Amino acid sequence: MSIYDSSDRYSESPADDQTEGEEVDRDEEEEDEGLSAPPSMSQFSSSLRAVVRIRQKYLAMKKRRLEMSQVFGGAKLMAGAPSQTSPKIFTFDGLPPSLAPERKKKRRKRRVMFPTGGRCRAPPKQERSRAKYCLYLLCAIVFLQVYNAIENLDDHVLRYDLDGLEKTLRREVFGQRAAVEGLLALLQDYLSTYVHSKPLVLSIHGPSGVGKSHLGRLLVSHFRTVIGEPLVLQYYVLHHCPLEADAWHCARALSIIISEMVERAEEEEKIPLFVFDEAEHMHGEILDALRDLVVSKRSNEYLNAIYLFLSNLGDDHITHHLLHNSSSARGGMIMMTMAGTCGRHGNLVRELGPVLHDTLEKLHPLWALADILPMSLLEKSHVMDCFLDEMTGEGFYPDHEHIEQLAGEMEYYPPVGEYQYARTGCKQVVAKVNLL
C-alpha cells in the first residue's frame, strides 16, 4: 500500500464535506452556548482542551482536502477527463510523468557465496587462461620430439639387422647359447644409439675348438653386409704381424688403419667393427696401441667403435670350472634348477667373470676395459651337430649312424656324470669330413 492509500478514506464528495462542516459548526455553537452558562473551573479547562483538539483536527483535515482537490483537479484538466465528485479507486495511471512518483532503481548487488558444511552453494566460475593453450602446445612438441627420437633409435638398430644376426648365430654356433645371448644383448644396447661415452670392448674366451674363430667370421661377414666392407677389420695376429721384432711397426700401422676407419665411419654415421683373432699372440706394443685408442679422448669418433678380441686365455679356468661343477653334487643341483633359456652353462659369466678379469688384468690393462664372455666346452651332441652341418654343406647324405661313428672317434674328457666333453671340440670336424 502506498503513502496515498491512507488518504482515500478522506477523499469524499462535496456534499459529505458540507455535512461534516455543518455538524462541526453545530458543535461549536453548542459549545458556545454551553460556555454562556457559568461552568466550573475543571469543566472549563477540559472543554477548552477538547475544543482545541477538535479545531486542530478540523484544520488538518481541511488542509489535506484542499491539497488533494488541487492535485486531482489539475490532473483532470490536463488529461481532459470529466470531473468526478467521488472517485472510487485512486491510481497513478492517469497522472502525468512529471507528477508520478519516481521509483528508484535498486542496485543489484552480487551475492557472496560462503561455503556451508564444506560445500559451496554454487561452484565458482573458473576463468580460462590462455597459458593453458601454450602448455598444451608445449606438451605436443615434447611428445613429437620423444616419438621422433624413439623412431630414430629403431631405425639405427634396424640398420645393423640384429634379428638376422641372432638367427645366424643360433643356427651356426653350437653349444654356446649363453655366450651368444650375452653378445647379442651387449650389441643391442650399444647399437641402439649413435652417441657414446666410450667404445664397446668385448673379449670372448674359451678352450680350443669351441667356436671362437667361427663366431668371429660370422660377425665379420654380417657387418660387412650391413655397413660395408671398408668399416670392418679382421686382424689375425700370426698373419699380419708374426715377428715380435716388427711389433712396433705393426702397432703404428694398425693405429693408422683404425684412425682412418673411424673417421670414415663418422662421416657415414656408422659404427665400425674391429675383430682381433688369436689375441693371445698379440705383442705388448700392439696391446698398448689398442688401449690408447680405446681410452682416447681426442675426438668423438674414437668413442663410436666395437672392438672384439678372441683368445683362449683363461681356458684352464673354464675347463676346470665345468668339469668340477658337473661332477659335484652341488654343481649338478645348480644345473638342474637353472632356467632353460641359457642352458646349464648360463652361469659361466656370473661365476667366471671376476676370476677371468683378475687373471687377464695381470697380463695387460686392456682387459680391464673389456666385457668378458666365456665359452663353454662342447658335449658329444654338439660335436655331432658340427658333423651334420659340415656334411650337409659338402653334399653328403646325413646318416645318423655314420655321424655318431665319426663323433665317437674324437677325443673326450673322462665322463663326468652323464656329460662327456670333447677335448678339441669341433676343431677336427672339417679334416675328418674332407677324408670321406
C-alpha positions as CSV (number, residue, x, y, z in Angstrom):
1,M,0.0,0.0,0.0
2,S,1.4,3.5,-1.0
3,I,1.5,6.5,1.2
4,Y,-1.5,7.9,-0.6
5,D,-3.7,5.0,0.2
6,S,-4.4,6.3,3.6
7,S,-5.9,9.5,2.1
8,D,-8.6,7.5,0.2
9,R,-10.6,7.4,3.4
10,Y,-10.7,11.2,3.4
11,S,-11.5,11.6,-0.3
12,E,-15.3,12.1,-0.1
13,S,-17.9,14.0,-2.0
14,P,-18.5,17.8,-1.5
15,A,-21.9,17.1,0.0
16,D,-20.3,14.9,2.7
17,D,-17.8,17.7,3.3
18,Q,-20.6,20.2,3.8
19,T,-22.5,17.9,6.2
20,E,-19.3,17.5,8.2
21,G,-18.8,21.2,8.3
22,E,-22.4,21.8,9.5
23,E,-22.0,19.3,12.2
24,V,-18.8,20.9,13.3
25,D,-20.5,24.3,13.3
26,R,-23.4,23.0,15.4
27,D,-20.9,21.5,17.8
28,E,-19.1,24.8,18.1
29,E,-22.4,26.7,18.6
30,E,-23.4,24.2,21.3
31,E,-20.1,24.7,22.9
32,D,-20.6,28.4,22.7
33,E,-24.0,28.1,24.3
34,G,-22.5,25.9,26.9
35,L,-19.9,28.5,27.6
36,S,-22.6,31.0,28.3
37,A,-23.7,29.1,31.4
38,P,-21.4,29.6,34.3
39,P,-19.3,26.4,34.3
40,S,-16.9,25.3,36.9
41,M,-13.1,25.6,36.6
42,S,-12.4,21.9,35.9
43,Q,-15.2,21.7,33.3
44,F,-13.9,24.8,31.6
45,S,-10.4,23.5,31.3
46,S,-11.4,20.1,29.9
47,S,-13.9,21.7,27.5
48,L,-11.2,24.1,26.3
49,R,-8.8,21.3,25.7
50,A,-11.4,19.3,23.7
51,V,-12.2,22.3,21.6
52,V,-8.5,22.9,20.8
53,R,-8.1,19.3,19.8
54,I,-11.2,19.3,17.6
55,R,-10.1,22.5,15.9
56,Q,-6.7,21.2,15.2
57,K,-8.1,18.0,13.6
58,Y,-10.5,20.1,11.6
59,L,-7.8,22.4,10.3
60,A,-5.6,19.4,9.4
61,M,-8.5,17.7,7.6
62,K,-9.4,20.9,5.8
63,K,-5.8,21.4,4.7
64,R,-5.5,17.9,3.5
65,R,-8.7,18.0,1.5
66,L,-7.6,21.3,-0.1
67,E,-4.2,19.8,-1.2
68,M,-5.9,16.7,-2.6
69,S,-8.5,18.7,-4.5
70,Q,-5.8,20.9,-6.1
71,V,-3.8,17.8,-7.2
72,F,-6.8,15.9,-8.7
73,G,-8.3,19.0,-10.2
74,G,-5.1,19.8,-12.2
75,A,-4.6,16.2,-13.3
76,K,-8.2,16.0,-14.6
77,L,-7.9,19.3,-16.6
78,M,-4.6,18.2,-18.2
79,A,-5.9,14.7,-19.1
80,G,-9.3,16.1,-20.4
81,A,-11.3,13.8,-18.2
82,P,-14.7,14.9,-16.8
83,S,-14.7,16.0,-13.3
84,Q,-16.0,13.4,-10.8
85,T,-17.3,14.2,-7.4
86,S,-16.3,11.0,-5.7
87,P,-13.5,8.8,-7.4
88,K,-13.9,5.2,-6.5
89,I,-10.3,4.0,-7.0
90,F,-7.2,6.1,-6.9
91,T,-4.4,5.0,-9.1
92,F,-1.3,6.7,-10.7
93,D,-2.3,5.6,-14.2
94,G,-3.8,9.0,-15.1
95,L,-1.0,11.1,-13.7
96,P,1.5,12.7,-16.0
97,P,5.1,11.6,-15.8
98,S,6.1,14.8,-14.1
99,L,3.7,14.2,-11.2
100,A,4.0,10.4,-10.9
101,P,6.3,9.3,-8.1
102,E,9.7,8.2,-9.3
103,R,10.8,4.8,-8.4
104,K,14.4,4.4,-7.6
105,K,16.2,1.7,-9.4
106,K,17.6,-0.7,-6.9
107,R,21.1,-1.7,-7.5
108,R,21.6,-5.3,-7.9
109,K,24.1,-6.5,-5.5
110,R,26.2,-9.5,-6.2
111,R,25.6,-12.3,-3.8
112,V,28.6,-13.5,-1.9
113,M,28.5,-17.3,-1.5
114,F,30.0,-18.7,1.6
115,P,30.6,-22.5,2.0
116,T,28.3,-24.1,4.4
117,G,29.1,-27.5,5.7
118,G,32.2,-27.8,3.5
119,R,30.2,-27.5,0.2
120,C,29.6,-24.4,-1.8
121,R,26.1,-23.4,-2.8
122,A,27.3,-22.6,-6.3
123,P,30.6,-23.7,-7.9
124,P,33.0,-20.8,-8.5
125,K,33.3,-19.7,-12.1
126,Q,36.6,-20.7,-13.5
127,E,38.2,-18.3,-15.9
128,R,40.0,-19.8,-18.9
129,S,43.6,-18.8,-19.2
130,R,45.4,-18.5,-22.4
131,A,48.5,-20.0,-20.9
132,K,46.8,-23.4,-21.0
133,Y,46.9,-23.5,-24.8
134,C,50.6,-22.7,-24.7
135,L,51.1,-25.6,-22.2
136,Y,49.1,-28.0,-24.5
137,L,51.3,-26.9,-27.4
138,L,54.5,-27.5,-25.4
139,C,53.3,-31.0,-24.4
140,A,52.6,-31.8,-28.0
141,I,56.0,-30.7,-29.2
142,V,57.8,-32.7,-26.4
143,F,55.7,-35.8,-27.4
144,L,56.7,-35.4,-31.0
145,Q,60.3,-35.0,-30.2
146,V,60.4,-38.1,-27.9
147,Y,58.5,-40.1,-30.5
148,N,60.9,-39.0,-33.2
149,A,63.9,-39.9,-31.0
150,I,62.5,-43.4,-30.4
151,E,61.8,-43.8,-34.1
152,N,65.4,-42.8,-34.9
153,L,66.7,-45.3,-32.4
154,D,64.7,-48.0,-34.0
155,D,66.0,-47.0,-37.4
156,H,69.6,-47.1,-36.1
157,V,69.2,-50.6,-34.8
158,L,67.4,-51.8,-37.9
159,R,70.4,-50.7,-39.9
160,Y,72.5,-53.4,-38.3
161,D,69.9,-56.2,-38.7
162,L,70.5,-57.7,-35.3
163,D,67.5,-60.0,-35.7
164,G,69.2,-61.6,-38.7
165,L,72.4,-61.9,-36.8
166,E,70.7,-63.7,-34.0
167,K,69.2,-66.2,-36.3
168,T,72.5,-66.8,-38.0
169,L,74.4,-67.3,-34.7
170,R,71.8,-69.6,-33.3
171,R,71.9,-71.7,-36.4
172,E,75.7,-71.8,-37.0
173,V,77.1,-71.8,-33.4
174,F,76.6,-75.0,-31.4
175,G,76.5,-75.4,-27.7
176,Q,77.2,-71.7,-26.9
177,R,73.7,-70.4,-26.2
178,A,74.7,-68.3,-23.1
179,A,77.6,-66.6,-24.9
180,V,75.5,-65.8,-28.0
181,E,72.7,-64.3,-25.9
182,G,75.2,-62.2,-23.9
183,L,76.9,-61.0,-27.1
184,L,73.6,-60.0,-28.7
185,A,72.5,-58.2,-25.6
186,L,75.6,-56.1,-25.5
187,L,75.4,-55.3,-29.2
188,Q,71.7,-54.4,-28.8
189,D,72.4,-51.9,-26.0
190,Y,75.4,-50.3,-27.8
191,L,73.9,-50.0,-31.3
192,S,70.6,-48.6,-30.1
193,T,72.2,-45.1,-30.2
194,Y,75.0,-43.4,-32.1
195,V,76.5,-41.2,-29.4
196,H,78.5,-43.0,-26.8
197,S,80.8,-42.1,-23.9
198,K,83.2,-45.0,-24.6
199,P,83.7,-47.7,-27.2
200,L,82.4,-51.2,-26.8
201,V,85.2,-53.7,-25.9
202,L,84.3,-57.4,-25.9
203,S,86.6,-60.3,-25.1
204,I,85.5,-63.8,-25.8
205,H,87.5,-66.6,-24.2
206,G,87.3,-70.4,-24.4
207,P,89.2,-73.6,-24.9
208,S,90.3,-74.7,-28.4
209,G,87.6,-75.8,-30.8
210,V,84.6,-74.3,-29.1
211,G,83.8,-72.0,-32.0
212,K,85.6,-68.6,-31.2
213,S,87.0,-68.1,-34.7
214,H,83.8,-69.3,-36.3
215,L,81.8,-66.8,-34.3
216,G,84.2,-64.0,-35.3
217,R,83.9,-64.9,-39.0
218,L,80.1,-64.9,-38.8
219,L,80.2,-61.4,-37.2
220,V,82.6,-60.1,-39.8
221,S,80.5,-61.4,-42.6
222,H,77.3,-59.9,-41.2
223,F,78.7,-56.5,-40.5
224,R,80.4,-56.3,-43.9
225,T,76.9,-56.9,-45.4
226,V,75.1,-54.2,-43.4
227,I,77.6,-51.4,-43.0
228,G,80.1,-52.1,-45.8
229,E,83.5,-53.8,-46.0
230,P,85.6,-50.7,-45.5
231,L,84.3,-50.3,-42.0
232,V,85.1,-53.9,-40.8
233,L,88.6,-55.1,-39.9
234,Q,89.5,-58.7,-39.3
235,Y,93.0,-58.9,-37.9
236,Y,94.9,-62.1,-37.5
237,V,98.0,-61.5,-35.3
238,L,100.0,-64.5,-36.6
239,H,99.3,-63.5,-40.2
240,H,99.7,-59.7,-40.1
241,C,102.5,-59.4,-37.5
242,P,104.2,-62.8,-36.9
243,L,107.6,-61.4,-35.8
244,E,108.0,-59.8,-32.5
245,A,110.7,-57.5,-33.9
246,D,108.1,-55.8,-36.1
247,A,105.7,-55.3,-33.2
248,W,106.3,-51.5,-33.1
249,H,105.8,-51.0,-36.8
250,C,102.7,-53.2,-36.7
251,A,101.2,-51.2,-33.8
252,R,101.8,-47.9,-35.7
253,A,100.3,-49.2,-38.9
254,L,97.3,-50.6,-37.0
255,S,96.7,-47.3,-35.3
256,I,96.7,-45.5,-38.7
257,I,94.3,-48.0,-40.2
258,I,91.9,-47.7,-37.2
259,S,92.0,-43.9,-37.3
260,E,91.1,-43.8,-41.0
261,M,88.3,-46.2,-40.5
262,V,86.7,-44.4,-37.5
263,E,86.9,-41.1,-39.4
264,R,85.2,-42.6,-42.4
265,A,82.6,-44.2,-40.1
266,E,82.0,-40.7,-38.5
267,E,81.2,-39.3,-42.0
268,E,78.8,-42.1,-42.8
269,E,77.3,-42.1,-39.2
270,K,78.0,-45.7,-38.7
271,I,79.8,-47.8,-36.1
272,P,82.9,-49.8,-37.3
273,L,83.8,-53.3,-36.1
274,F,87.4,-54.5,-35.3
275,V,87.9,-58.2,-34.8
276,F,91.2,-59.5,-33.4
277,D,91.5,-63.2,-33.6
278,E,94.3,-65.2,-31.8
279,A,94.6,-62.3,-29.3
280,E,96.8,-64.5,-27.0
281,H,99.6,-64.0,-29.5
282,M,99.4,-60.2,-29.6
283,H,102.5,-58.3,-28.7
284,G,102.7,-55.8,-25.9
285,E,103.2,-52.9,-28.3
286,I,100.0,-53.7,-30.2
287,L,98.1,-54.0,-27.0
288,D,99.4,-50.7,-25.8
289,A,98.4,-49.0,-29.1
290,L,94.9,-50.5,-28.9
291,R,94.5,-49.4,-25.3
292,D,95.4,-45.8,-26.3
293,L,92.8,-45.9,-29.0
294,V,90.1,-47.3,-26.6
295,V,90.7,-44.6,-23.9
296,S,91.4,-41.9,-26.5
297,K,89.7,-38.5,-25.9
298,R,91.0,-36.8,-29.0
299,S,87.6,-36.7,-30.7
300,N,84.2,-38.3,-30.5
301,E,84.7,-40.7,-33.5
302,Y,87.0,-42.8,-31.4
303,L,84.2,-43.4,-28.9
304,N,81.9,-45.0,-31.5
305,A,83.6,-48.3,-32.3
306,I,83.3,-52.0,-31.4
307,Y,86.5,-54.0,-30.5
308,L,86.2,-57.8,-30.4
309,F,89.0,-59.9,-29.0
310,L,89.0,-63.7,-29.5
311,S,91.5,-65.8,-27.5
312,N,91.9,-68.9,-25.4
313,L,93.3,-67.1,-22.4
314,G,91.9,-68.5,-19.2
315,D,90.8,-71.7,-20.9
316,D,92.1,-73.8,-17.9
317,H,89.8,-71.9,-15.6
318,I,86.8,-72.6,-17.8
319,T,87.7,-76.3,-18.2
320,H,88.2,-76.8,-14.5
321,H,85.0,-75.0,-13.6
322,L,82.9,-77.1,-16.0
323,L,84.4,-80.4,-15.0
324,H,84.3,-79.7,-11.3
325,N,80.7,-78.4,-11.3
326,S,79.5,-81.2,-13.5
327,S,81.0,-83.9,-11.2
328,S,80.0,-82.4,-7.8
329,A,76.6,-82.9,-6.4
330,R,76.2,-79.2,-5.7
331,G,77.0,-78.4,-9.3
332,G,74.6,-81.0,-10.5
333,M,71.8,-79.4,-8.4
334,I,72.6,-75.9,-9.7
335,M,72.4,-77.1,-13.3
336,M,69.2,-79.0,-12.7
337,T,67.5,-75.9,-11.3
338,M,68.8,-73.4,-13.9
339,A,66.5,-71.7,-16.4
340,G,66.3,-73.3,-19.8
341,T,67.0,-70.1,-21.8
342,C,70.7,-70.3,-21.3
343,G,71.2,-74.0,-20.6
344,R,73.2,-75.3,-17.7
345,H,76.2,-73.1,-18.8
346,G,74.3,-69.9,-18.3
347,N,76.1,-69.2,-15.0
348,L,79.6,-69.1,-16.6
349,V,79.6,-65.3,-17.0
350,R,78.5,-64.8,-13.4
351,E,80.9,-67.2,-11.8
352,L,83.9,-67.0,-14.1
353,G,83.7,-63.3,-14.9
354,P,85.6,-62.0,-11.8
355,V,88.1,-64.8,-12.0
356,L,88.9,-64.2,-15.6
357,H,89.1,-60.4,-15.1
358,D,91.7,-60.8,-12.3
359,T,93.7,-63.2,-14.4
360,L,93.7,-61.1,-17.6
361,E,94.4,-57.8,-15.9
362,K,97.7,-59.2,-14.7
363,L,98.6,-59.8,-18.4
364,H,97.7,-56.3,-19.7
365,P,95.5,-53.4,-18.6
366,L,93.5,-53.5,-21.8
367,W,91.4,-56.5,-20.5
368,A,90.2,-54.4,-17.6
369,L,88.2,-52.3,-20.1
370,A,86.6,-55.3,-21.7
371,D,83.4,-57.2,-21.1
372,I,84.3,-60.9,-20.6
373,L,82.2,-63.6,-22.3
374,P,83.4,-67.2,-21.6
375,M,82.6,-70.0,-24.0
376,S,82.0,-73.5,-22.5
377,L,83.2,-76.9,-23.6
378,L,81.3,-78.8,-26.2
379,E,79.5,-82.0,-25.5
380,K,79.3,-85.1,-27.8
381,S,75.8,-84.0,-29.0
382,H,77.3,-80.6,-30.1
383,V,80.1,-82.4,-32.0
384,M,77.5,-84.4,-33.8
385,D,75.7,-81.2,-34.8
386,C,79.0,-79.9,-36.2
387,F,79.4,-83.1,-38.3
388,L,75.9,-82.8,-39.5
389,D,76.3,-79.2,-40.6
390,E,79.6,-79.8,-42.3
391,M,78.5,-83.0,-44.2
392,T,75.3,-81.2,-45.3
393,G,77.4,-78.3,-46.6
394,E,79.7,-80.7,-48.5
395,G,76.8,-82.6,-50.1
396,F,77.0,-85.8,-48.1
397,Y,73.9,-87.7,-47.0
398,P,73.4,-87.1,-43.3
399,D,73.3,-90.6,-41.9
400,H,72.8,-90.6,-38.2
401,E,74.8,-93.8,-37.5
402,H,77.7,-92.5,-39.6
403,I,77.7,-89.2,-37.8
404,E,77.7,-90.9,-34.4
405,Q,80.6,-93.1,-35.5
406,L,82.6,-90.1,-36.6
407,A,81.8,-88.2,-33.4
408,G,82.9,-91.3,-31.4
409,E,86.4,-91.1,-33.0
410,M,87.0,-87.7,-31.3
411,E,88.9,-87.3,-28.1
412,Y,86.9,-86.7,-24.9
413,Y,87.5,-86.0,-21.3
414,P,86.6,-88.8,-18.9
415,P,82.8,-89.0,-18.5
416,V,81.6,-86.7,-15.7
417,G,78.2,-88.0,-14.6
418,E,76.0,-88.0,-17.7
419,Y,78.1,-85.4,-19.6
420,Q,81.0,-86.1,-21.9
421,Y,83.0,-83.1,-23.1
422,A,85.2,-83.1,-26.2
423,R,88.9,-82.1,-25.7
424,T,89.3,-80.4,-29.1
425,G,85.6,-79.5,-29.7
426,C,84.8,-79.2,-33.4
427,K,88.3,-78.3,-34.5
428,Q,89.0,-81.7,-36.3
429,V,85.5,-82.0,-37.9
430,V,86.4,-80.3,-41.2
431,A,89.5,-82.5,-41.6
432,K,87.5,-85.7,-41.0
433,V,84.8,-84.7,-43.4
434,N,87.4,-84.0,-46.0
435,L,88.7,-87.5,-45.7
436,L,85.3,-89.0,-46.6
